């Protein structure tokens, strides 16, 4: 099968598609840093670094007669449950799903995979999800809608994502089969990666130990070292808070005298200064500044590579741009192993 990836970001869904044996012919992404990451890691795919609203049919190469999938997820910040300011129909970005529908109408793919955050079901009483489902129906697609938890598909992270899968031939899908393996823990995921200091900025480093889990072996492949071992340099007053937080704890464990710059710390959400459990899957890896996740054993934040492992990106996948742009790309991505499960489920139904 062939595919087109729109709103591609750094390419998490395309990694999953490739793992399922799908050839991604071209991708569209407006952010230049995410597009650069995509190009480096998918040299066989044509990447259009352009605002999707300005992309026309003349920009796109022709596809062969092979069955193909159109997939992607419009920007989801406006639907996130952590966003209470612009989580409404007044947010212009919340209407970018109409561009997705424009491409469905233009390309008439055999299958469509629309991905987004779970909060899409809840925003404005579910009006956006209903509009998406109705739009697919008008375009003659039969849809199947699921909320899937990445930790049930081999990803070391509890991350729920919404998938609307449309079939032009009227097929209705059941939920993809969950992994038969046990949960992948944070230790399984990052235990072999090098120990790092606050503000670490050496990009490529060798592994600290041999892989001690099937997941780590899968992520490493034949590599002896990998890239993106970069960590935000925190100020000393922030570092002083970390030792007070046990695994599974958060800002509530930090003494009040160390949190004086918070006008009202009771308004902090549970992800702030959350230290990951070593023996459980991670909580959501998202916005690094809003979540402020702490390494399970060391008093520091996560490196780009550690976060990428928790998202199930293979170690050969290298992120481009400054550390801030790399953090954004990793946090916004769809876990590749979750995407792989969705695409394999589609292929098995053909």
C-alpha positions in Angstrom: 0.0 0.0 0.0 1.0 3.6 -0.5 0.2 6.6 1.8 0.1 10.3 2.1 0.8 11.9 5.5 -0.7 15.3 6.2 0.0 17.4 9.4 2.9 15.0 9.6 4.9 16.6 12.4 8.2 14.9 12.9 6.8 11.7 11.4 5.7 9.4 14.2 2.7 8.0 12.2 4.9 7.5 9.1 7.3 5.4 11.2 4.4 3.2 12.2 3.2 3.0 8.5 6.7 2.0 7.4 6.8 -0.7 10.1 3.5 -2.0 8.7 5.0 -2.2 5.2 3.3 0.9 3.8 5.2 3.2 1.4 4.6 6.9 2.3 4.9 8.8 -0.9 4.7 12.3 0.4 4.1 14.3 3.5 2.9 17.8 4.3 4.1 19.8 7.4 4.1 23.5 7.9 6.7 23.7 10.7 10.2 23.9 9.2 12.0 22.1 12.1 9.6 19.2 12.1 9.8 19.0 8.3 13.6 18.9 8.6 13.4 16.0 11.0 11.0 14.2 8.7 13.3 14.7 5.7 16.4 13.4 7.4 14.6 10.2 8.6 12.4 9.6 5.5 14.6 10.4 2.5 12.4 8.4 0.2 9.4 10.6 0.9 8.7 13.9 -0.7 8.1 16.5 2.1 6.1 19.7 1.4 7.1 22.3 4.0 4.0 24.4 3.5 0.9 25.6 5.2 -1.7 23.0 4.2 -4.2 25.7 3.4 -2.0 26.8 0.6 -1.3 23.3 -0.9 -3.1 22.6 -4.2 -3.4 19.6 -6.3 -0.6 20.9 -8.6 1.8 20.7 -5.6 1.3 17.0 -5.2 2.9 14.2 -7.2 0.7 11.6 -8.9 0.1 8.3 -7.1 0.1 4.8 -8.7 -3.0 2.7 -8.9 -2.1 0.9 -5.8 -4.5 1.2 -2.8 -3.5 4.0 -0.6 -4.2 5.5 2.8 -4.5 9.2 3.7 -3.5 9.7 7.3 -2.7 12.5 9.8 -3.8 14.5 12.7 -4.6 18.3 12.6 -3.0 20.4 15.4 -4.5 19.1 18.7 -3.6 21.8 21.2 -7.1 23.4 20.8 -8.7 20.1 21.8 -6.4 19.1 24.7 -8.0 18.8 28.1 -5.1 20.7 29.5 -6.1 23.7 27.3 -9.0 25.5 28.9 -8.4 28.9 27.3 -8.9 28.2 23.6 -10.7 24.9 23.8 -13.7 26.0 21.8 -15.1 26.6 18.3 -13.6 30.1 18.4 -10.1 28.7 18.0 -9.3 28.8 14.3 -6.9 25.9 14.5 -9.7 23.7 15.7 -11.2 24.0 12.2 -8.2 22.7 10.4 -9.9 19.3 10.1 -11.7 20.9 7.2 -8.4 20.9 5.3 -8.2 17.2 6.0 -11.6 16.7 4.4 -10.5 18.8 1.4 -7.7 16.3 0.8 -10.0 13.3 1.3 -12.3 14.8 -1.4 -9.3 15.6 -3.7 -7.5 12.3 -3.4 -10.3 9.8 -2.8 -8.1 7.4 -0.8 -9.2 3.8 -0.1 -8.7 4.4 3.6 -8.4 7.4 5.9 -6.9 7.5 9.4 -7.8 10.6 11.3 -5.8 10.9 14.6 -6.2 13.3 17.5 -6.3 13.7 21.2 -9.1 12.1 23.3 -10.3 15.6 24.2 -11.7 16.0 20.7 -14.6 13.9 21.8 -15.3 16.4 24.7 -14.7 19.8 23.2 -17.9 21.8 22.6 -20.0 18.7 23.6 -18.4 16.6 20.9 -19.4 18.9 18.0 -16.0 18.5 16.3 -16.0 14.7 16.3 -19.6 14.6 15.1 -18.7 17.0 12.3 -15.7 14.8 11.3 -17.8 11.7 11.3 -20.6 13.4 9.3 -18.0 14.8 6.8 -16.7 11.3 6.1 -20.2 10.0 5.7 -21.0 12.6 3.1 -17.8 11.6 1.2 -19.0 7.9 1.2 -16.7 6.6 3.9 -17.8 4.2 6.6 -16.1 5.1 9.9 -14.9 3.2 12.9 -13.9 5.3 16.0 -11.6 4.2 18.8 -9.8 5.7 21.8 -6.6 3.6 22.1 -4.2 3.7 25.0 -0.6 3.4 23.7 0.5 1.4 26.7 -1.7 -1.5 25.5 0.2 -1.6 22.2 3.8 -2.0 23.4 4.5 1.7 24.1 6.0 2.5 27.5 3.6 5.4 28.1 -0.1 5.8 29.2 -1.2 8.0 26.3 -4.7 7.9 24.9 -5.3 8.9 21.3 -8.5 9.1 19.2 -8.6 7.4 15.8 -11.3 7.7 13.2 -10.7 5.1 10.5 -12.7 5.5 7.3 -13.2 2.8 4.6 -14.3 3.8 1.1 -15.5 0.3 0.6 -17.8 0.4 3.6 -15.8 -1.9 5.9 -16.3 -1.5 9.7 -13.4 -2.4 11.9 -13.2 -3.7 15.4 -10.7 -2.3 17.8 -7.1 -3.3 17.0 -5.9 -6.3 19.0 -3.9 -5.3 22.1 -0.3 -6.5 22.7 -0.1 -9.9 24.3 3.1 -8.8 26.1 3.0 -7.2 29.5 3.3 -3.5 30.0 6.6 -1.9 29.0 8.0 0.1 31.9 10.2 3.2 32.1 13.1 1.1 33.2 12.5 -1.3 30.2 12.5 1.8 27.9 15.4 3.9 29.1 17.5 1.8 31.6 20.3 1.2 29.1 20.7 4.9 28.1 23.6 7.0 29.5 23.4 8.8 32.8 23.4 12.5 32.1 23.9 15.8 33.9 21.6 18.8 34.1 22.0 20.7 30.8 23.7 17.9 29.0 24.5 18.9 25.4 26.7 16.1 23.9 24.5 14.9 21.0 25.8 11.4 20.3 26.8 9.0 23.1 27.3 5.2 23.5 24.9 3.1 25.4 25.5 2.7 29.2 24.7 -1.0 29.3 23.5 -3.8 27.1 19.8 -3.8 26.5 17.9 -5.5 29.3 14.4 -5.6 27.7 12.9 -6.7 24.4 11.8 -3.1 23.9 15.3 -1.6 24.3 16.6 -4.3 21.9 14.0 -3.3 19.4 14.7 0.4 19.7 18.5 0.0 19.4 18.7 -2.4 16.4 22.4 -2.8 15.6 23.5 0.6 16.9 26.3 1.1 19.4 25.5 4.7 20.1 22.6 7.1 19.4 21.9 10.8 19.2 19.7 13.5 20.9 21.1 13.2 24.5 20.1 16.8 25.2 18.6 18.1 28.4 17.2 21.5 29.3 19.6 23.3 31.8 17.5 24.0 34.8 18.3 26.8 37.3 19.6 25.8 40.8 16.3 26.7 42.5 14.5 24.2 40.3 17.1 21.5 40.8 16.7 22.0 44.6 13.1 20.7 44.3 13.9 17.4 42.6 15.4 15.5 45.6 12.1 15.9 47.5 10.0 14.1 44.9 9.8 10.3 45.1 8.9 8.1 42.2 5.3 8.7 41.4 5.3 12.0 43.4 5.0 15.5 42.1 5.0 19.2 43.2 2.9 18.3 46.3 6.1 16.6 47.8 8.1 19.8 47.5 8.4 22.0 50.6 6.4 25.3 50.4 9.6 27.3 50.9 11.0 26.0 47.7 7.9 26.9 45.7 7.6 30.5 46.6 7.6 31.7 42.9 4.2 30.0 42.5 1.5 32.5 43.5 -0.9 29.6 44.1 0.7 26.2 43.8 -2.6 24.4 44.4 -3.4 25.3 40.8 -0.5 23.1 39.6 -1.6 20.0 37.7 -0.4 16.5 38.6 2.2 16.4 35.8 4.3 19.3 37.3 7.5 17.9 38.8 6.2 14.4 38.3 9.0 11.8 38.9 8.4 8.7 36.7 8.0 5.3 38.3 10.7 3.0 37.1 8.5 -0.1 37.2 5.5 1.4 35.4 4.8 3.0 32.0 5.3 6.7 31.8 2.5 9.2 32.1 1.9 11.4 29.0 5.1 12.8 27.4 3.8 16.2 26.2 4.9 19.8 26.5 8.2 19.6 28.4 7.6 22.9 30.2 4.0 22.1 31.3 4.7 18.6 32.4 8.2 18.9 33.8 8.8 15.2 34.1 11.7 14.0 36.3 14.0 11.1 35.5 13.2 8.1 37.8 16.7 7.9 39.3 18.5 11.1 38.6 17.5 14.6 39.7 17.0 16.1 36.3 14.5 16.4 33.5 14.3 13.9 30.6 16.6 14.0 27.6 15.2 14.1 24.1 16.3 10.5 23.5 14.7 9.3 26.7 11.4 11.0 25.8 11.7 9.6 22.2 12.1 6.1 23.7 9.0 6.6 25.8 7.2 7.5 22.6 8.7 4.3 20.9 10.8 6.2 18.3 13.7 3.9 17.2 17.1 5.1 18.2 18.2 5.7 14.6 15.5 8.4 14.4 17.3 11.8 14.8 15.5 15.0 15.7 16.6 18.3 14.2 16.5 21.9 15.4 17.2 23.5 18.8 16.5 21.5 22.0 13.2 23.4 22.4 12.0 22.5 18.9 13.1 18.8 19.4 11.1 18.6 22.6 8.1 20.0 20.8 8.4 17.5 18.0 8.7 14.5 20.4 5.9 15.7 22.7 3.5 16.2 19.7 4.2 12.9 18.0 2.0 9.9 17.7 3.8 6.9 19.2 5.1 4.9 16.2 4.2 1.5 17.7 0.7 2.6 18.3 0.4 3.8 14.7 1.9 0.5 13.5 -0.8 -1.4 15.3 -3.5 0.7 13.6 -2.0 0.3 10.1 -1.5 -3.5 10.5 -5.1 -3.8 11.6 -6.3 -2.0 8.4 -4.0 -4.2 6.2 -5.4 -7.4 7.8 -8.9 -6.3 7.0 -8.3 -5.9 3.3 
